[in-house]
């Protein structure tokens, strides 16, 4: 019975961590795309470079969320 509770806690923790990672990725992606779309003095065109950079920023956001959760921030 104790093992089942431990497994459920692990599954719940993994699910929460996964949601936070996905959220961090989406926030980073949208923030970078918004920067390229609306920042003054940049051409207001989303090209492949902006998409690649936005994906990289999203990946960094996901990594930051993962590190934060592992260190006990959430």
mmJSON file of the N, C-alpha and C atoms, coordinates in Angstrom:
{"data_MODEL":{"atom_site":{
"group_PDB":["ATOM","ATOM","ATOM","ATOM","ATOM","ATOM","ATOM","ATOM","ATOM","ATOM","ATOM","ATOM","ATOM","ATOM","ATOM","ATOM","ATOM","ATOM","ATOM","ATOM","ATOM","ATOM","ATOM","ATOM","ATOM","ATOM","ATOM","ATOM","ATOM","ATOM","ATOM","ATOM","ATOM","ATOM","ATOM","ATOM","ATOM","ATOM","ATOM","ATOM","ATOM","ATOM","ATOM","ATOM","ATOM","ATOM","ATOM","ATOM","ATOM","ATOM","ATOM","ATOM","ATOM","ATOM","ATOM","ATOM","ATOM","ATOM","ATOM","ATOM","ATOM","ATOM","ATOM","ATOM","ATOM","ATOM","ATOM","ATOM","ATOM","ATOM","ATOM","ATOM","ATOM","ATOM","ATOM","ATOM","ATOM","ATOM","ATOM","ATOM","ATOM","ATOM","ATOM","ATOM","ATOM","ATOM","ATOM","ATOM","ATOM","ATOM","ATOM","ATOM","ATOM","ATOM","ATOM","ATOM","ATOM","ATOM","ATOM","ATOM","ATOM","ATOM","ATOM","ATOM","ATOM","ATOM","ATOM","ATOM","ATOM","ATOM","ATOM","ATOM","ATOM","ATOM","ATOM","ATOM","ATOM","ATOM","ATOM","ATOM","ATOM","ATOM","ATOM","ATOM","ATOM","ATOM","ATOM","ATOM","ATOM","ATOM","ATOM","ATOM","ATOM","ATOM","ATOM","ATOM","ATOM","ATOM","ATOM","ATOM","ATOM","ATOM","ATOM","ATOM","ATOM","ATOM","ATOM","ATOM","ATOM","ATOM","ATOM","ATOM","ATOM","ATOM","ATOM","ATOM","ATOM","ATOM","ATOM","ATOM","ATOM","ATOM","ATOM","ATOM","ATOM","ATOM","ATOM","ATOM","ATOM","ATOM","ATOM","ATOM","ATOM","ATOM","ATOM","ATOM","ATOM","ATOM","ATOM","ATOM","ATOM","ATOM","ATOM","ATOM","ATOM","ATOM","ATOM","ATOM","ATOM","ATOM","ATOM","ATOM","ATOM","ATOM","ATOM","ATOM","ATOM","ATOM","ATOM","ATOM","ATOM","ATOM","ATOM","ATOM","ATOM","ATOM","ATOM","ATOM","ATOM","ATOM","ATOM","ATOM","ATOM","ATOM","ATOM","ATOM","ATOM","ATOM","ATOM","ATOM","ATOM","ATOM"],
"id":[1,2,3,4,5,6,7,8,9,10,11,12,13,14,15,16,17,18,19,20,21,22,23,24,25,26,27,28,29,30,31,32,33,34,35,36,37,38,39,40,41,42,43,44,45,46,47,48,49,50,51,52,53,54,55,56,57,58,59,60,61,62,63,64,65,66,67,68,69,70,71,72,73,74,75,76,77,78,79,80,81,82,83,84,85,86,87,88,89,90,91,92,93,94,95,96,97,98,99,100,101,102,103,104,105,106,107,108,109,110,111,112,113,114,115,116,117,118,119,120,121,122,123,124,125,126,127,128,129,130,131,132,133,134,135,136,137,138,139,140,141,142,143,144,145,146,147,148,149,150,151,152,153,154,155,156,157,158,159,160,161,162,163,164,165,166,167,168,169,170,171,172,173,174,175,176,177,178,179,180,181,182,183,184,185,186,187,188,189,190,191,192,193,194,195,196,197,198,199,200,201,202,203,204,205,206,207,208,209,210,211,212,213,214,215,216,217,218,219,220,221,222],
"type_symbol":["N","C","C","N","C","C","N","C","C","N","C","C","N","C","C","N","C","C","N","C","C","N","C","C","N","C","C","N","C","C","N","C","C","N","C","C","N","C","C","N","C","C","N","C","C","N","C","C","N","C","C","N","C","C","N","C","C","N","C","C","N","C","C","N","C","C","N","C","C","N","C","C","N","C","C","N","C","C","N","C","C","N","C","C","N","C","C","N","C","C","N","C","C","N","C","C","N","C","C","N","C","C","N","C","C","N","C","C","N","C","C","N","C","C","N","C","C","N","C","C","N","C","C","N","C","C","N","C","C","N","C","C","N","C","C","N","C","C","N","C","C","N","C","C","N","C","C","N","C","C","N","C","C","N","C","C","N","C","C","N","C","C","N","C","C","N","C","C","N","C","C","N","C","C","N","C","C","N","C","C","N","C","C","N","C","C","N","C","C","N","C","C","N","C","C","N","C","C","N","C","C","N","C","C","N","C","C","N","C","C","N","C","C","N","C","C","N","C","C","N","C","C"],
"label_atom_id":["N","CA","C","N","CA","C","N","CA","C","N","CA","C","N","CA","C","N","CA","C","N","CA","C","N","CA","C","N","CA","C","N","CA","C","N","CA","C","N","CA","C","N","CA","C","N","CA","C","N","CA","C","N","CA","C","N","CA","C","N","CA","C","N","CA","C","N","CA","C","N","CA","C","N","CA","C","N","CA","C","N","CA","C","N","CA","C","N","CA","C","N","CA","C","N","CA","C","N","CA","C","N","CA","C","N","CA","C","N","CA","C","N","CA","C","N","CA","C","N","CA","C","N","CA","C","N","CA","C","N","CA","C","N","CA","C","N","CA","C","N","CA","C","N","CA","C","N","CA","C","N","CA","C","N","CA","C","N","CA","C","N","CA","C","N","CA","C","N","CA","C","N","CA","C","N","CA","C","N","CA","C","N","CA","C","N","CA","C","N","CA","C","N","CA","C","N","CA","C","N","CA","C","N","CA","C","N","CA","C","N","CA","C","N","CA","C","N","CA","C","N","CA","C","N","CA","C","N","CA","C","N","CA","C","N","CA","C","N","CA","C","N","CA","C","N","CA","C","N","CA","C","N","CA","C","N","CA","C"],
"label_alt_id":[null,null,null,null,null,null,null,null,null,null,null,null,null,null,null,null,null,null,null,null,null,null,null,null,null,null,null,null,null,null,null,null,null,null,null,null,null,null,null,null,null,null,null,null,null,null,null,null,null,null,null,null,null,null,null,null,null,null,null,null,null,null,null,null,null,null,null,null,null,null,null,null,null,null,null,null,null,null,null,null,null,null,null,null,null,null,null,null,null,null,null,null,null,null,null,null,null,null,null,null,null,null,null,null,null,null,null,null,null,null,null,null,null,null,null,null,null,null,null,null,null,null,null,null,null,null,null,null,null,null,null,null,null,null,null,null,null,null,null,null,null,null,null,null,null,null,null,null,null,null,null,null,null,null,null,null,null,null,null,null,null,null,null,null,null,null,null,null,null,null,null,null,null,null,null,null,null,null,null,null,null,null,null,null,null,null,null,null,null,null,null,null,null,null,null,null,null,null,null,null,null,null,null,null,null,null,null,null,null,null,null,null,null,null,null,null,null,null,null,null,null,null],
"label_comp_id":["UNK","UNK","UNK","UNK","UNK","UNK","UNK","UNK","UNK","UNK","UNK","UNK","UNK","UNK","UNK","UNK","UNK","UNK","UNK","UNK","UNK","UNK","UNK","UNK","UNK","UNK","UNK","UNK","UNK","UNK","UNK","UNK","UNK","UNK","UNK","UNK","UNK","UNK","UNK","UNK","UNK","UNK","UNK","UNK","UNK","UNK","UNK","UNK","UNK","UNK","UNK","UNK","UNK","UNK","UNK","UNK","UNK","UNK","UNK","UNK","UNK","UNK","UNK","UNK","UNK","UNK","UNK","UNK","UNK","UNK","UNK","UNK","UNK","UNK","UNK","UNK","UNK","UNK","UNK","UNK","UNK","UNK","UNK","UNK","UNK","UNK","UNK","UNK","UNK","UNK","UNK","UNK","UNK","UNK","UNK","UNK","UNK","UNK","UNK","UNK","UNK","UNK","UNK","UNK","UNK","UNK","UNK","UNK","UNK","UNK","UNK","UNK","UNK","UNK","UNK","UNK","UNK","UNK","UNK","UNK","UNK","UNK","UNK","UNK","UNK","UNK","UNK","UNK","UNK","UNK","UNK","UNK","UNK","UNK","UNK","UNK","UNK","UNK","UNK","UNK","UNK","UNK","UNK","UNK","UNK","UNK","UNK","UNK","UNK","UNK","UNK","UNK","UNK","UNK","UNK","UNK","UNK","UNK","UNK","UNK","UNK","UNK","UNK","UNK","UNK","UNK","UNK","UNK","UNK","UNK","UNK","UNK","UNK","UNK","UNK","UNK","UNK","UNK","UNK","UNK","UNK","UNK","UNK","UNK","UNK","UNK","UNK","UNK","UNK","UNK","UNK","UNK","UNK","UNK","UNK","UNK","UNK","UNK","UNK","UNK","UNK","UNK","UNK","UNK","UNK","UNK","UNK","UNK","UNK","UNK","UNK","UNK","UNK","UNK","UNK","UNK","UNK","UNK","UNK","UNK","UNK","UNK"],
"label_asym_id":["A","A","A","A","A","A","A","A","A","A","A","A","A","A","A","A","A","A","A","A","A","A","A","A","A","A","A","A","A","A","A","A","A","A","A","A","A","A","A","A","A","A","A","A","A","A","A","A","A","A","A","A","A","A","A","A","A","A","A","A","A","A","A","A","A","A","A","A","A","A","A","A","A","A","A","A","A","A","A","A","A","A","A","A","A","A","A","A","A","A","A","A","A","A","A","A","A","A","A","A","A","A","A","A","A","A","A","A","A","A","A","A","A","A","A","A","A","A","A","A","A","A","A","A","A","A","A","A","A","A","A","A","A","A","A","A","A","A","A","A","A","A","A","A","A","A","A","A","A","A","A","A","A","A","A","A","A","A","A","A","A","A","A","A","A","A","A","A","A","A","A","A","A","A","A","A","A","A","A","A","A","A","A","A","A","A","A","A","A","A","A","A","A","A","A","A","A","A","A","A","A","A","A","A","A","A","A","A","A","A","A","A","A","A","A","A","A","A","A","A","A","A"],
"label_entity_id":["1","1","1","1","1","1","1","1","1","1","1","1","1","1","1","1","1","1","1","1","1","1","1","1","1","1","1","1","1","1","1","1","1","1","1","1","1","1","1","1","1","1","1","1","1","1","1","1","1","1","1","1","1","1","1","1","1","1","1","1","1","1","1","1","1","1","1","1","1","1","1","1","1","1","1","1","1","1","1","1","1","1","1","1","1","1","1","1","1","1","1","1","1","1","1","1","1","1","1","1","1","1","1","1","1","1","1","1","1","1","1","1","1","1","1","1","1","1","1","1","1","1","1","1","1","1","1","1","1","1","1","1","1","1","1","1","1","1","1","1","1","1","1","1","1","1","1","1","1","1","1","1","1","1","1","1","1","1","1","1","1","1","1","1","1","1","1","1","1","1","1","1","1","1","1","1","1","1","1","1","1","1","1","1","1","1","1","1","1","1","1","1","1","1","1","1","1","1","1","1","1","1","1","1","1","1","1","1","1","1","1","1","1","1","1","1","1","1","1","1","1","1"],
"label_seq_id":[1,1,1,2,2,2,3,3,3,4,4,4,5,5,5,6,6,6,7,7,7,8,8,8,9,9,9,10,10,10,11,11,11,12,12,12,13,13,13,14,14,14,15,15,15,16,16,16,17,17,17,18,18,18,19,19,19,20,20,20,21,21,21,22,22,22,23,23,23,24,24,24,25,25,25,26,26,26,27,27,27,28,28,28,29,29,29,30,30,30,31,31,31,32,32,32,33,33,33,34,34,34,35,35,35,36,36,36,37,37,37,38,38,38,39,39,39,40,40,40,41,41,41,42,42,42,43,43,43,44,44,44,45,45,45,46,46,46,47,47,47,48,48,48,49,49,49,50,50,50,51,51,51,52,52,52,53,53,53,54,54,54,55,55,55,56,56,56,57,57,57,58,58,58,59,59,59,60,60,60,61,61,61,62,62,62,63,63,63,64,64,64,65,65,65,66,66,66,67,67,67,68,68,68,69,69,69,70,70,70,71,71,71,72,72,72,73,73,73,74,74,74],
"pdbx_PDB_ins_code":[null,null,null,null,null,null,null,null,null,null,null,null,null,null,null,null,null,null,null,null,null,null,null,null,null,null,null,null,null,null,null,null,null,null,null,null,null,null,null,null,null,null,null,null,null,null,null,null,null,null,null,null,null,null,null,null,null,null,null,null,null,null,null,null,null,null,null,null,null,null,null,null,null,null,null,null,null,null,null,null,null,null,null,null,null,null,null,null,null,null,null,null,null,null,null,null,null,null,null,null,null,null,null,null,null,null,null,null,null,null,null,null,null,null,null,null,null,null,null,null,null,null,null,null,null,null,null,null,null,null,null,null,null,null,null,null,null,null,null,null,null,null,null,null,null,null,null,null,null,null,null,null,null,null,null,null,null,null,null,null,null,null,null,null,null,null,null,null,null,null,null,null,null,null,null,null,null,null,null,null,null,null,null,null,null,null,null,null,null,null,null,null,null,null,null,null,null,null,null,null,null,null,null,null,null,null,null,null,null,null,null,null,null,null,null,null,null,null,null,null,null,null],
"Cartn_x":[0.816,0.0,0.864,1.928,2.828,3.495,3.813,4.432,3.482,2.196,1.22,1.105,1.124,1.045,2.294,3.45,4.692,4.681,4.151,4.065,3.105,1.982,1.019,1.619,2.36,3.01,4.038,4.79,5.774,5.091,3.979,3.247,2.677,2.143,1.595,2.696,3.838,4.972,5.461,5.542,5.976,4.981,3.696,2.678,2.76,2.959,3.081,4.323,5.424,6.662,6.492,5.802,5.583,4.737,3.673,2.825,3.623,4.476,5.29,6.281,6.871,7.817,7.13,5.97,5.22,4.819,4.372,4.011,5.195,6.342,7.554,7.946,7.821,8.144,7.199,5.907,4.918,5.104,5.339,5.537,6.773,7.864,9.077,8.875,8.205,7.945,7.09,6.001,5.09,5.762,6.52,7.201,8.211,8.965,9.951,9.267,8.199,7.478,6.854,6.316,5.746,6.826,7.998,9.112,9.439,9.571,9.901,8.753,7.528,6.384,6.13,6.386,5.939,7.037,8.275,9.327,9.608,9.668,9.931,11.298,11.384,12.599,13.038,12.251,12.493,11.464,11.832,10.799,9.733,8.492,7.405,7.033,8.031,7.85,8.436,7.67,8.175,8.791,10.115,10.791,11.328,12.054,12.552,13.534,14.309,15.246,14.515,13.435,12.644,11.993,11.558,10.944,11.967,13.157,14.206,14.618,14.797,15.156,14.045,12.805,11.672,11.622,11.907,11.969,13.1,14.232,15.354,15.001,14.349,13.935,12.921,12.016,11.069,11.768,12.793,13.547,14.28,14.818,15.473,14.446,13.265,12.206,11.816,11.744,11.427,12.522,13.774,14.903,14.902,14.605,14.555,13.466,12.301,11.226,11.631,12.301,12.735,13.733,14.706,15.703,15.036,14.111,13.421,12.641,11.948,11.176,12.059,13.18,14.079,14.701,15.01,15.614,14.602,13.342,12.343,11.565,11.545,10.832,9.327,8.855,7.426,6.751],
"Cartn_y":[-1.187,0.0,1.257,1.228,2.376,2.582,1.477,1.581,2.243,1.909,2.508,4.002,4.418,5.841,6.556,5.923,6.505,6.637,5.613,5.664,6.75,6.88,7.929,9.31,9.469,10.761,11.057,10.04,10.226,10.596,9.923,10.222,11.635,12.032,13.38,14.418,14.147,15.069,15.167,14.033,14.03,14.771,14.601,15.295,16.8,17.21,18.645,19.232,18.483,18.955,19.077,18.116,18.137,19.344,19.617,20.784,22.075,22.163,23.368,23.525,22.419,22.487,22.931,22.38,22.768,24.239,24.653,26.061,26.981,26.607,27.413,27.515,26.408,26.421,27.342,27.23,28.034,29.517,29.85,31.256,31.82,31.07,31.536,31.696,30.745,30.79,31.998,32.185,33.3,34.635,34.724,35.981,36.358,35.387,35.688,36.047,35.334,35.687,37.076,37.403,38.735,39.8,39.515,40.462,40.737,39.692,39.882,40.514,40.296,40.838,42.304,42.74,44.063,45.006,44.571,45.468,46.532,47.806,48.877,48.724,49.206,49.235,47.869,46.855,45.559,45.404,44.751,44.496,43.576,43.931,43.179,41.966,41.127,39.914,38.769,37.726,36.533,35.63,35.546,34.701,33.461,32.632,31.379,31.627,32.683,32.997,33.305,34.076,34.403,33.152,32.254,31.011,30.146,30.029,29.213,29.816,31.132,31.788,31.611,31.725,31.551,30.137,29.154,27.771,27.595,28.236,28.158,28.84,29.984,30.676,29.817,29.177,28.27,27.109,26.57,25.465,25.922,27.13,27.67,27.88,28.364,28.525,27.199,26.16,24.816,24.335,24.563,24.15,24.895,26.194,26.98,26.449,26.142,25.577,24.242,23.424,22.114,22.281,23.152,23.382,23.936,24.86,25.469,24.417,23.524,22.493,21.461,21.109,20.119,20.679,21.976,22.586,22.852,22.559,22.68,23.971,24.646,25.902,25.75,24.571,24.46,23.352],
"Cartn_z":[0.0,0.0,0.0,0.748,0.782,-0.573,-1.242,-2.564,-3.553,-3.47,-4.377,-4.14,-2.884,-2.582,-3.081,-2.948,-3.452,-4.958,-5.628,-7.086,-7.539,-6.842,-7.196,-6.981,-5.9,-5.64,-6.723,-7.137,-8.202,-9.519,-9.815,-11.046,-11.009,-9.859,-9.729,-9.865,-9.274,-9.376,-10.824,-11.497,-12.898,-13.783,-13.508,-14.305,-14.079,-12.832,-12.53,-13.183,-13.123,-13.739,-15.249,-15.849,-17.299,-17.699,-16.936,-17.228,-17.114,-16.092,-15.916,-17.067,-17.504,-18.619,-19.907,-20.174,-21.376,-21.28,-20.108,-19.91,-20.116,-19.59,-19.777,-21.239,-21.96,-23.391,-24.151,-23.873,-24.594,-24.288,-23.022,-22.656,-23.353,-23.354,-24.031,-25.525,-26.132,-27.57,-27.938,-27.216,-27.52,-27.237,-26.148,-25.828,-26.914,-27.384,-28.433,-29.747,-30.099,-31.324,-31.22,-30.056,-29.86,-29.959,-29.436,-29.545,-31.006,-31.791,-33.205,-33.981,-33.547,-34.28,-33.963,-32.729,-32.31,-31.857,-31.745,-31.275,-32.319,-31.914,-32.879,-33.548,-34.729,-35.548,-36.051,-35.825,-36.462,-37.572,-38.641,-39.645,-39.037,-39.218,-38.594,-39.437,-39.635,-40.418,-39.613,-39.472,-38.794,-39.873,-39.871,-40.845,-40.135,-40.865,-40.29,-39.157,-39.256,-38.173,-36.88,-36.976,-35.79,-35.206,-36.057,-35.582,-34.869,-35.433,-34.807,-33.464,-33.431,-32.17,-31.145,-31.564,-30.647,-30.087,-30.919,-30.431,-29.417,-29.686,-28.746,-27.424,-27.478,-26.255,-25.497,-26.21,-25.566,-24.885,-25.539,-24.941,-23.682,-23.706,-22.509,-21.403,-21.747,-20.754,-20.127,-20.928,-20.419,-19.488,-19.863,-19.042,-17.707,-17.746,-16.508,-15.584,-16.123,-15.295,-14.699,-15.468,-14.975,-13.827,-13.995,-12.949,-11.699,-11.879,-10.751,-9.961,-10.662,-9.981,-9.288,-9.913,-9.313,-8.045,-8.039,-6.851,-5.755,-6.013,-4.96,-4.98,-6.097,-6.168,-6.317,-6.683,-6.929,-6.259],
"occupancy":[1.0,1.0,1.0,1.0,1.0,1.0,1.0,1.0,1.0,1.0,1.0,1.0,1.0,1.0,1.0,1.0,1.0,1.0,1.0,1.0,1.0,1.0,1.0,1.0,1.0,1.0,1.0,1.0,1.0,1.0,1.0,1.0,1.0,1.0,1.0,1.0,1.0,1.0,1.0,1.0,1.0,1.0,1.0,1.0,1.0,1.0,1.0,1.0,1.0,1.0,1.0,1.0,1.0,1.0,1.0,1.0,1.0,1.0,1.0,1.0,1.0,1.0,1.0,1.0,1.0,1.0,1.0,1.0,1.0,1.0,1.0,1.0,1.0,1.0,1.0,1.0,1.0,1.0,1.0,1.0,1.0,1.0,1.0,1.0,1.0,1.0,1.0,1.0,1.0,1.0,1.0,1.0,1.0,1.0,1.0,1.0,1.0,1.0,1.0,1.0,1.0,1.0,1.0,1.0,1.0,1.0,1.0,1.0,1.0,1.0,1.0,1.0,1.0,1.0,1.0,1.0,1.0,1.0,1.0,1.0,1.0,1.0,1.0,1.0,1.0,1.0,1.0,1.0,1.0,1.0,1.0,1.0,1.0,1.0,1.0,1.0,1.0,1.0,1.0,1.0,1.0,1.0,1.0,1.0,1.0,1.0,1.0,1.0,1.0,1.0,1.0,1.0,1.0,1.0,1.0,1.0,1.0,1.0,1.0,1.0,1.0,1.0,1.0,1.0,1.0,1.0,1.0,1.0,1.0,1.0,1.0,1.0,1.0,1.0,1.0,1.0,1.0,1.0,1.0,1.0,1.0,1.0,1.0,1.0,1.0,1.0,1.0,1.0,1.0,1.0,1.0,1.0,1.0,1.0,1.0,1.0,1.0,1.0,1.0,1.0,1.0,1.0,1.0,1.0,1.0,1.0,1.0,1.0,1.0,1.0,1.0,1.0,1.0,1.0,1.0,1.0,1.0,1.0,1.0,1.0,1.0,1.0],
"B_iso_or_equiv":[0.0,0.0,0.0,0.0,0.0,0.0,0.0,0.0,0.0,0.0,0.0,0.0,0.0,0.0,0.0,0.0,0.0,0.0,0.0,0.0,0.0,0.0,0.0,0.0,0.0,0.0,0.0,0.0,0.0,0.0,0.0,0.0,0.0,0.0,0.0,0.0,0.0,0.0,0.0,0.0,0.0,0.0,0.0,0.0,0.0,0.0,0.0,0.0,0.0,0.0,0.0,0.0,0.0,0.0,0.0,0.0,0.0,0.0,0.0,0.0,0.0,0.0,0.0,0.0,0.0,0.0,0.0,0.0,0.0,0.0,0.0,0.0,0.0,0.0,0.0,0.0,0.0,0.0,0.0,0.0,0.0,0.0,0.0,0.0,0.0,0.0,0.0,0.0,0.0,0.0,0.0,0.0,0.0,0.0,0.0,0.0,0.0,0.0,0.0,0.0,0.0,0.0,0.0,0.0,0.0,0.0,0.0,0.0,0.0,0.0,0.0,0.0,0.0,0.0,0.0,0.0,0.0,0.0,0.0,0.0,0.0,0.0,0.0,0.0,0.0,0.0,0.0,0.0,0.0,0.0,0.0,0.0,0.0,0.0,0.0,0.0,0.0,0.0,0.0,0.0,0.0,0.0,0.0,0.0,0.0,0.0,0.0,0.0,0.0,0.0,0.0,0.0,0.0,0.0,0.0,0.0,0.0,0.0,0.0,0.0,0.0,0.0,0.0,0.0,0.0,0.0,0.0,0.0,0.0,0.0,0.0,0.0,0.0,0.0,0.0,0.0,0.0,0.0,0.0,0.0,0.0,0.0,0.0,0.0,0.0,0.0,0.0,0.0,0.0,0.0,0.0,0.0,0.0,0.0,0.0,0.0,0.0,0.0,0.0,0.0,0.0,0.0,0.0,0.0,0.0,0.0,0.0,0.0,0.0,0.0,0.0,0.0,0.0,0.0,0.0,0.0,0.0,0.0,0.0,0.0,0.0,0.0],
"pdbx_formal_charge":[null,null,null,null,null,null,null,null,null,null,null,null,null,null,null,null,null,null,null,null,null,null,null,null,null,null,null,null,null,null,null,null,null,null,null,null,null,null,null,null,null,null,null,null,null,null,null,null,null,null,null,null,null,null,null,null,null,null,null,null,null,null,null,null,null,null,null,null,null,null,null,null,null,null,null,null,null,null,null,null,null,null,null,null,null,null,null,null,null,null,null,null,null,null,null,null,null,null,null,null,null,null,null,null,null,null,null,null,null,null,null,null,null,null,null,null,null,null,null,null,null,null,null,null,null,null,null,null,null,null,null,null,null,null,null,null,null,null,null,null,null,null,null,null,null,null,null,null,null,null,null,null,null,null,null,null,null,null,null,null,null,null,null,null,null,null,null,null,null,null,null,null,null,null,null,null,null,null,null,null,null,null,null,null,null,null,null,null,null,null,null,null,null,null,null,null,null,null,null,null,null,null,null,null,null,null,null,null,null,null,null,null,null,null,null,null,null,null,null,null,null,null],
"auth_seq_id":[1,1,1,2,2,2,3,3,3,4,4,4,5,5,5,6,6,6,7,7,7,8,8,8,9,9,9,10,10,10,11,11,11,12,12,12,13,13,13,14,14,14,15,15,15,16,16,16,17,17,17,18,18,18,19,19,19,20,20,20,21,21,21,22,22,22,23,23,23,24,24,24,25,25,25,26,26,26,27,27,27,28,28,28,29,29,29,30,30,30,31,31,31,32,32,32,33,33,33,34,34,34,35,35,35,36,36,36,37,37,37,38,38,38,39,39,39,40,40,40,41,41,41,42,42,42,43,43,43,44,44,44,45,45,45,46,46,46,47,47,47,48,48,48,49,49,49,50,50,50,51,51,51,52,52,52,53,53,53,54,54,54,55,55,55,56,56,56,57,57,57,58,58,58,59,59,59,60,60,60,61,61,61,62,62,62,63,63,63,64,64,64,65,65,65,66,66,66,67,67,67,68,68,68,69,69,69,70,70,70,71,71,71,72,72,72,73,73,73,74,74,74],
"auth_comp_id":["UNK","UNK","UNK","UNK","UNK","UNK","UNK","UNK","UNK","UNK","UNK","UNK","UNK","UNK","UNK","UNK","UNK","UNK","UNK","UNK","UNK","UNK","UNK","UNK","UNK","UNK","UNK","UNK","UNK","UNK","UNK","UNK","UNK","UNK","UNK","UNK","UNK","UNK","UNK","UNK","UNK","UNK","UNK","UNK","UNK","UNK","UNK","UNK","UNK","UNK","UNK","UNK","UNK","UNK","UNK","UNK","UNK","UNK","UNK","UNK","UNK","UNK","UNK","UNK","UNK","UNK","UNK","UNK","UNK","UNK","UNK","UNK","UNK","UNK","UNK","UNK","UNK","UNK","UNK","UNK","UNK","UNK","UNK","UNK","UNK","UNK","UNK","UNK","UNK","UNK","UNK","UNK","UNK","UNK","UNK","UNK","UNK","UNK","UNK","UNK","UNK","UNK","UNK","UNK","UNK","UNK","UNK","UNK","UNK","UNK","UNK","UNK","UNK","UNK","UNK","UNK","UNK","UNK","UNK","UNK","UNK","UNK","UNK","UNK","UNK","UNK","UNK","UNK","UNK","UNK","UNK","UNK","UNK","UNK","UNK","UNK","UNK","UNK","UNK","UNK","UNK","UNK","UNK","UNK","UNK","UNK","UNK","UNK","UNK","UNK","UNK","UNK","UNK","UNK","UNK","UNK","UNK","UNK","UNK","UNK","UNK","UNK","UNK","UNK","UNK","UNK","UNK","UNK","UNK","UNK","UNK","UNK","UNK","UNK","UNK","UNK","UNK","UNK","UNK","UNK","UNK","UNK","UNK","UNK","UNK","UNK","UNK","UNK","UNK","UNK","UNK","UNK","UNK","UNK","UNK","UNK","UNK","UNK","UNK","UNK","UNK","UNK","UNK","UNK","UNK","UNK","UNK","UNK","UNK","UNK","UNK","UNK","UNK","UNK","UNK","UNK","UNK","UNK","UNK","UNK","UNK","UNK"],
"auth_asym_id":["A","A","A","A","A","A","A","A","A","A","A","A","A","A","A","A","A","A","A","A","A","A","A","A","A","A","A","A","A","A","A","A","A","A","A","A","A","A","A","A","A","A","A","A","A","A","A","A","A","A","A","A","A","A","A","A","A","A","A","A","A","A","A","A","A","A","A","A","A","A","A","A","A","A","A","A","A","A","A","A","A","A","A","A","A","A","A","A","A","A","A","A","A","A","A","A","A","A","A","A","A","A","A","A","A","A","A","A","A","A","A","A","A","A","A","A","A","A","A","A","A","A","A","A","A","A","A","A","A","A","A","A","A","A","A","A","A","A","A","A","A","A","A","A","A","A","A","A","A","A","A","A","A","A","A","A","A","A","A","A","A","A","A","A","A","A","A","A","A","A","A","A","A","A","A","A","A","A","A","A","A","A","A","A","A","A","A","A","A","A","A","A","A","A","A","A","A","A","A","A","A","A","A","A","A","A","A","A","A","A","A","A","A","A","A","A","A","A","A","A","A","A"],
"auth_atom_id":["N","CA","C","N","CA","C","N","CA","C","N","CA","C","N","CA","C","N","CA","C","N","CA","C","N","CA","C","N","CA","C","N","CA","C","N","CA","C","N","CA","C","N","CA","C","N","CA","C","N","CA","C","N","CA","C","N","CA","C","N","CA","C","N","CA","C","N","CA","C","N","CA","C","N","CA","C","N","CA","C","N","CA","C","N","CA","C","N","CA","C","N","CA","C","N","CA","C","N","CA","C","N","CA","C","N","CA","C","N","CA","C","N","CA","C","N","CA","C","N","CA","C","N","CA","C","N","CA","C","N","CA","C","N","CA","C","N","CA","C","N","CA","C","N","CA","C","N","CA","C","N","CA","C","N","CA","C","N","CA","C","N","CA","C","N","CA","C","N","CA","C","N","CA","C","N","CA","C","N","CA","C","N","CA","C","N","CA","C","N","CA","C","N","CA","C","N","CA","C","N","CA","C","N","CA","C","N","CA","C","N","CA","C","N","CA","C","N","CA","C","N","CA","C","N","CA","C","N","CA","C","N","CA","C","N","CA","C","N","CA","C","N","CA","C","N","CA","C","N","CA","C","N","CA","C","N","CA","C"],
"pdbx_PDB_model_num":[1,1,1,1,1,1,1,1,1,1,1,1,1,1,1,1,1,1,1,1,1,1,1,1,1,1,1,1,1,1,1,1,1,1,1,1,1,1,1,1,1,1,1,1,1,1,1,1,1,1,1,1,1,1,1,1,1,1,1,1,1,1,1,1,1,1,1,1,1,1,1,1,1,1,1,1,1,1,1,1,1,1,1,1,1,1,1,1,1,1,1,1,1,1,1,1,1,1,1,1,1,1,1,1,1,1,1,1,1,1,1,1,1,1,1,1,1,1,1,1,1,1,1,1,1,1,1,1,1,1,1,1,1,1,1,1,1,1,1,1,1,1,1,1,1,1,1,1,1,1,1,1,1,1,1,1,1,1,1,1,1,1,1,1,1,1,1,1,1,1,1,1,1,1,1,1,1,1,1,1,1,1,1,1,1,1,1,1,1,1,1,1,1,1,1,1,1,1,1,1,1,1,1,1,1,1,1,1,1,1,1,1,1,1,1,1,1,1,1,1,1,1]
}}}
